[in-house]
Amino acid sequence: MNSEAISTAEYTVRDQERMKNATRYFEWQFRLAQPHLGRRVLEIGCGLGNFTRHLLDRELILSIDSEAECVSQHRADFADYPNVVSIRQDIQHPSFLNLRQYEPDSAVCMNVLEQRQGRHLRVNSDIRCSASRRQAGLDCARL
């Protein structure tokens, strides 16, 4: 084990870089999530875009992450895709509600909630996009 201390942000970026090679894992996640996702997807915890790559056929992918370095790299990697919007955003901050302007119809949150301290998360439920709401596996929801 490396005795050099690294920040949480550095660890996250390094972990995301390593996970880029897990293509079959992200393909599997996508196959499970796909039936529950609409055309305008809010991707919570986008990291470097390992899962984003499977959503590129959507009308809109609103990819958010709380780590600035992840968002910066995500934005650069998907600069050629006008349907991908990369934003630094913590879902527990009140400004999360401003994302309503993008009118997402579904949300996906892969490998994020288990990283939250205590595994408890309070998400402001006021970001509703339609009257129909249904829960799906893998932290996916139709809004």
N, C-alpha and C positions, 0 to 999 in steps of 0.2 A: 504494500500500500504506500502511496506517495505521501510523505509527511508534509508536503507543501500544501498549505491551506488555499482553497480556491473558493471564490464567491458562489453563491447560488446561481447567479446569472451565467457565470463561466461554466459551471457544471451542466446547466441546462443546455447551453449551446453545444458543448462537447457530446452530451448524451444524444441530442438531436442529430448531430453529425454521424455518430455511430449507427443510429437507427435508420439512416438513409439506405443502408444495405438490406434492411428487413422488408424487402418489397413484397414478398408473399404474405407477410403479416398484415401490411396495410391493404393489400388486395382482399384479404379475408375480412378485415374490418369493413371495408367498403361494401362487399357483397352482403354482409349482414345489415348494414345501415341503409343501403340504397333504396329499398322499398319505402322507407319512412322519410325520405328527404324530398323536399319540393324543389322548385326552380330557383329560389332565392334563399341561400343557405347562410346562416350565421354559424361560423366555425369558431368555437370557443377554445382557446389554447392552441393556436395554429402552429406554434413553434417555428421551425424552418420550412414547413410546408409539405412534410412527408405524406400527410393525408390529403392536403389541398390538391395535390396532383391528380387525384381520382375524381375531383369535382369540376374539372375545367369545362365540362360540357354544360354547366349550369348557367342560367341567365346572370346570376350574381353570386359571388362568394365573398362574404364579409368576414374576413379572417382577423381575429383579435388575439392578442397575447399581452400579458403584463410585463414581459421582458423586452426592453428596448432593443437589445442586440438581435433577438429573434425577429422582431418586427422589421428591423432595418434589413436584415438578410432576406426575409420573406418578400419584402417590397421589391428588392433588387432582383430576386429570382423570378418574380412573376410580373415584372415591369411590362412585358410584351402582351399581357393578358388584360384588356380593358375591363373585363368582368370580375377581376380580383381586386378587392380593396383591402389593404393591410393597415390595421390601426392598433396602436398601443392603448390597451384598455383593460382595466381590472373590472371584472363583472360585479364586484361588491361595491364599487364606487358609484355614487349617484349619477354621474355622467353616463353610465351605461344606458340609461333610458334614452339618451340622445340617438342611439342606434335605431330607434323606431323609424327615423326618417328614411332609412334604407328599405323598409317594408319587407323584412325577412319573413318567409313563410315556414321555415323549419330551422332547427338548430342541431348541431352535433358537437359533442364534447368528448374527444377520445384521449384516454390516458391522462386526464387532467385532475379530476376530482380526487383520485387517490393520492395526489401529491399535496393536497391541502392539509394543513395542520389539523389533526383531530378528525379528518375525513368528514367534517361537517361543513356545509356551505349554505349560506343564505343568499339566494339570488332574488333580486327584485322581480316579482312576477308581473309587473305592469307593462312589460314589453310584449304585448299581445298583438298579433298581426291579423288574426281572423278568429271567427267564433269557433272554428273546429280545432280542438286540441286533442292529441292522443300521444300517449307515451309509448316508446319503443325501447328495445334493448340497447345496450352499449351507449347509454346516455344520449340518445337521439330523441328529439321531440318534434312533432309537427305543431307549429304554433297556430 
